[in-house]
Amino acid sequence: MALECVESHALITRVMELAETIAARPTVTARMIKTLFRQFLSSHLHDFLDNCAAIQAICHSTEDHIEAVSSILEKRTPTYSGR
């Protein structure tokens, strides 16, 4: 969402909405995304893409990923455990 523009009076509201969206995600995934954000500015593109692939593989092996996929197939809200 880095390319989204909002009026100055709506900025805090939008920031809080995005923060709530991120906080509702599985904790392992949120941690990994923050790691990638930190690496982005100091890595070469090839290395960064390798790290993205590795982190994606880690995230796909979590219980929360299975819960996310199951909730989509069952058309329900996911309940994440942080594992």
Backbone as CSV, one residue per row, in Angstrom:
resi,resn,N_x,N_y,N_z,CA_x,CA_y,CA_z,C_x,C_y,C_z
1,MET,0.798,-1.189,0.000,0.000,0.000,0.000,0.852,1.270,0.000
2,ALA,2.089,1.153,-0.304,2.966,2.325,-0.269,2.580,3.353,-1.328
3,LEU,1.828,2.965,-2.318,1.456,3.880,-3.385,0.083,4.520,-3.162
4,GLU,-0.526,4.248,-2.056,-1.846,4.801,-1.780,-1.727,6.240,-1.282
5,CYS,-2.574,7.095,-1.785,-2.595,8.496,-1.352,-3.925,8.781,-0.665
6,VAL,-3.845,9.511,0.449,-5.056,9.920,1.160,-4.914,11.387,1.542
7,GLU,-6.033,12.008,1.796,-6.021,13.390,2.272,-5.359,13.427,3.644
8,SER,-4.734,14.546,3.976,-4.002,14.646,5.238,-4.905,14.402,6.450
9,HIS,-6.148,14.836,6.392,-7.055,14.640,7.519,-7.447,13.176,7.706
10,ALA,-7.256,12.339,6.676,-7.630,10.927,6.747,-6.433,10.008,6.972
11,LEU,-5.250,10.592,7.095,-4.029,9.787,7.168,-4.009,8.866,8.389
12,ILE,-4.232,9.383,9.562,-4.166,8.564,10.783,-5.204,7.448,10.741
13,THR,-6.384,7.758,10.260,-7.427,6.738,10.153,-6.989,5.615,9.234
14,ARG,-6.415,5.974,8.086,-5.968,4.954,7.129,-4.795,4.157,7.675
15,VAL,-3.874,4.817,8.356,-2.736,4.122,8.957,-3.227,3.090,9.968
16,MET,-4.191,3.476,10.789,-4.727,2.555,11.788,-5.457,1.376,11.131
17,GLU,-6.160,1.630,10.030,-6.821,0.543,9.306,-5.787,-0.455,8.782
18,LEU,-4.710,0.063,8.203,-3.658,-0.822,7.698,-2.973,-1.574,8.833
19,ALA,-2.744,-0.908,9.956,-2.124,-1.557,11.113,-3.004,-2.701,11.626
20,GLU,-4.311,-2.482,11.662,-5.231,-3.531,12.098,-5.220,-4.713,11.132
21,THR,-5.142,-4.427,9.841,-5.074,-5.488,8.841,-3.820,-6.324,9.031
22,ILE,-2.688,-5.654,9.227,-1.423,-6.365,9.435,-1.467,-7.157,10.735
23,ALA,-2.000,-6.572,11.791,-2.064,-7.245,13.094,-2.968,-8.475,13.063
24,ALA,-3.933,-8.506,12.161,-4.844,-9.641,12.067,-4.232,-10.822,11.323
25,ARG,-3.101,-10.610,10.700,-2.427,-11.675,9.957,-1.676,-12.594,10.915
26,PRO,-1.301,-13.777,10.436,-0.514,-14.685,11.280,0.789,-14.021,11.734
27,THR,1.152,-14.237,12.987,2.322,-13.559,13.541,3.620,-13.950,12.858
28,VAL,3.766,-15.207,12.482,4.996,-15.636,11.798,5.137,-14.888,10.478
29,THR,4.054,-14.798,9.749,4.075,-14.114,8.462,4.387,-12.629,8.639
30,ALA,3.775,-11.990,9.619,4.035,-10.570,9.870,5.509,-10.339,10.205
31,ARG,6.082,-11.226,11.028,7.504,-11.102,11.368,8.388,-11.242,10.132
32,MET,8.051,-12.199,9.304,8.845,-12.433,8.088,8.747,-11.249,7.128
33,ILE,7.569,-10.668,6.998,7.396,-9.506,6.121,8.231,-8.339,6.629
34,LYS,8.235,-8.130,7.941,9.050,-7.049,8.503,10.535,-7.297,8.235
35,THR,10.953,-8.549,8.304,12.345,-8.892,7.983,12.661,-8.544,6.534
36,LEU,11.752,-8.887,5.633,11.968,-8.564,4.215,12.013,-7.055,3.983
37,PHE,11.157,-6.302,4.655,11.182,-4.844,4.526,12.547,-4.285,4.910
38,ARG,13.103,-4.809,6.016,14.416,-4.330,6.457,15.512,-4.695,5.460
39,GLN,15.419,-5.879,4.851,16.441,-6.341,3.917,16.363,-5.644,2.563
40,PHE,15.184,-5.173,2.219,14.946,-4.648,0.872,15.932,-3.558,0.468
41,LEU,16.159,-2.598,1.330,16.995,-1.456,0.962,18.476,-1.781,0.901
42,SER,18.895,-2.842,1.565,20.327,-3.138,1.614,20.720,-4.366,0.791
43,SER,19.794,-4.941,0.042,20.077,-6.153,-0.730,20.039,-5.886,-2.224
44,HIS,20.788,-6.694,-2.947,20.665,-6.688,-4.401,19.373,-7.431,-4.756
45,LEU,18.796,-7.101,-5.879,17.505,-7.666,-6.270,17.535,-9.192,-6.263
46,HIS,18.572,-9.782,-6.839,18.658,-11.244,-6.916,18.652,-11.868,-5.513
47,ASP,19.433,-11.307,-4.607,19.477,-11.819,-3.232,18.140,-11.619,-2.529
48,PHE,17.532,-10.472,-2.754,16.239,-10.188,-2.133,15.182,-11.182,-2.608
49,LEU,15.150,-11.466,-3.908,14.173,-12.417,-4.438,14.412,-13.822,-3.898
50,ASP,15.685,-14.196,-3.725,15.994,-15.489,-3.100,15.451,-15.543,-1.675
51,ASN,15.637,-14.454,-0.927,15.124,-14.393,0.441,13.599,-14.468,0.455
52,CYS,12.951,-13.799,-0.492,11.483,-13.851,-0.576,11.013,-15.287,-0.794
53,ALA,11.676,-16.001,-1.685,11.294,-17.386,-1.966,11.490,-18.271,-0.736
54,ALA,12.592,-18.069,-0.029,12.857,-18.865,1.169,11.827,-18.578,2.257
55,ILE,11.511,-17.330,2.455,10.535,-16.962,3.479,9.145,-17.451,3.098
56,GLN,8.816,-17.402,1.816,7.523,-17.921,1.384,7.425,-19.414,1.690
57,ALA,8.494,-20.158,1.460,8.492,-21.589,1.764,8.297,-21.827,3.257
58,ILE,8.952,-21.008,4.087,8.785,-21.136,5.542,7.335,-20.869,5.935
59,CYS,6.774,-19.796,5.408,5.387,-19.431,5.751,4.394,-20.496,5.298
60,HIS,4.660,-21.137,4.169,3.748,-22.169,3.668,3.779,-23.433,4.513
61,SER,4.784,-23.570,5.365,4.885,-24.778,6.190,4.302,-24.582,7.594
62,THR,3.654,-23.451,7.843,3.119,-23.182,9.178,1.676,-23.665,9.312
63,GLU,1.270,-23.885,10.556,-0.126,-24.247,10.831,-1.069,-23.121,10.420
64,ASP,-0.616,-21.881,10.581,-1.458,-20.743,10.200,-1.729,-20.710,8.702
65,HIS,-0.782,-21.159,7.899,-1.021,-21.211,6.445,-2.116,-22.223,6.135
66,ILE,-2.031,-23.371,6.775,-3.069,-24.392,6.569,-4.430,-23.845,6.993
67,GLU,-4.459,-23.128,8.111,-5.707,-22.507,8.582,-6.210,-21.473,7.579
68,ALA,-5.311,-20.689,7.010,-5.712,-19.672,6.027,-6.347,-20.320,4.801
69,VAL,-5.707,-21.352,4.277,-6.242,-22.042,3.095,-7.574,-22.703,3.427
70,SER,-7.637,-23.376,4.578,-8.891,-24.031,4.985,-10.025,-23.025,5.121
71,SER,-9.732,-21.874,5.712,-10.787,-20.877,5.909,-11.300,-20.329,4.577
72,ILE,-10.419,-20.205,3.606,-10.856,-19.759,2.277,-11.776,-20.811,1.651
73,LEU,-11.348,-22.063,1.709,-12.150,-23.133,1.109,-13.488,-23.314,1.817
74,GLU,-13.490,-23.086,3.135,-14.713,-23.249,3.919,-15.521,-21.956,4.034
75,LYS,-15.013,-20.887,3.421,-15.692,-19.585,3.411,-16.019,-19.108,4.829
76,ARG,-14.973,-19.040,5.654,-15.113,-18.580,7.022,-13.921,-17.718,7.392
77,THR,-14.038,-17.026,8.499,-12.951,-16.193,8.996,-11.888,-17.082,9.629
78,PRO,-10.616,-16.880,9.305,-9.574,-17.711,9.893,-9.340,-17.406,11.363
79,THR,-8.880,-18.418,12.083,-8.469,-18.262,13.477,-7.014,-18.707,13.564
80,TYR,-6.108,-17.752,13.707,-4.681,-18.059,13.694,-4.176,-18.377,15.089
81,SER,-3.204,-19.289,15.150,-2.644,-19.727,16.432,-1.241,-19.174,16.672
82,GLY,-0.634,-18.592,15.664,0.734,-18.093,15.812,1.777,-19.188,15.605
83,ARG,1.366,-20.288,15.034,2.289,-21.400,14.764,2.253,-21.780,13.310
